[in-house]
């Protein structure tokens, strides 16, 4: 038995150390990547693999950038996105290829009908296996990075990036196989199988796999904003999202069996409306996060942790961007990075306080609040001047309205050359602080000027 005391405890729980778990995870993903690489190359050939790799890479930066853009209000760490993409491209793809192949062969042997086995595998087996494999990445982040998984947007981003990685590997396989078919049949140009596959998978529906898995991410995200004691809700909502993802995936895979125009009917009637609805939803959630920032942070202004302009500046994307640009222009990239971190910590603080007021905060609310406030305090020297400038530069200017026709000025109002004197040149207090654009102490600055 290990000796008593802290040293013995550390020795008994060596597997719980962060470095050990990270090394095990990296090893698992690396081995999965090597195996999936060998399998895909075996099915497509070296030349087909290289062609598929080049074509499948094209939509990846755009999709990852789109999901990262959704997370700009409260950016998550890049390590979560890297893990999600690697899991989707390596582990989830390997599970899907092995499980789908085994299930299809078993059904074909049991029914002696390979055609029906392929159809059943594509419409039933593949959605269940693939969506479960991708959902595992969201589950792991939800369990082991709980502080960084705080809402629906986090679930959407993790799920979407995981599905992007999965679609990347799947596209290599399909495009590489299509290229091999063209090599055998002599297909070239727009009439080739490669061109048709590229158009359907990369041009028309690059969002297909992310759209399916995002439903699972939304389920985990709603569970994340609930109270810890709501165990049933935290279990049922992710399962409901997973079932919806499987259903939409099955409908998409089965569209080819609905006739010559089944694919286009499903694409127009279900895929595009679902994509538009989810896009609107996540943008609305992001704007709601900014409103929460503006509503919750004034309490910390009264306590002296924040200055008066900060709730307004931190509650608008334009002011946030301008603050980072101003810090970079005046103090360098390190200051801009500090401002970006300040914005992220302030957003986390506002959302934490909002959950606390709704009774959904965890037991570590006070500890987490203190950590975030200390993080803000450490970065205040670089962030406060930039945010103050951004608040002044973006605050709306209230222009006084002229008096109505026939309005009589009070006795004693001076006249000058038969005309009334203009209103005094003073600006009302905007958002709780008396800043007016003509009185800015900083020089006029345009960060987009050369």
PyMOL commands that set and color helices and strands:
alter all, ss='L'
color gray80, all
select helices_A, chain A and resi 6-12+14-16+18-70+78-111+114-144+146-148+152-185+189-191+193-204+208-224+231-258+262-296+298-302+310-314+317-331+333-357+365-378+380-394+437-439
alter helices_A, ss='H'
color red, helices_A
select strands_A, chain A and resi 415-416+419-420
alter strands_A, ss='S'
color yellow, strands_A
deselect
rebuild
show_as cartoon
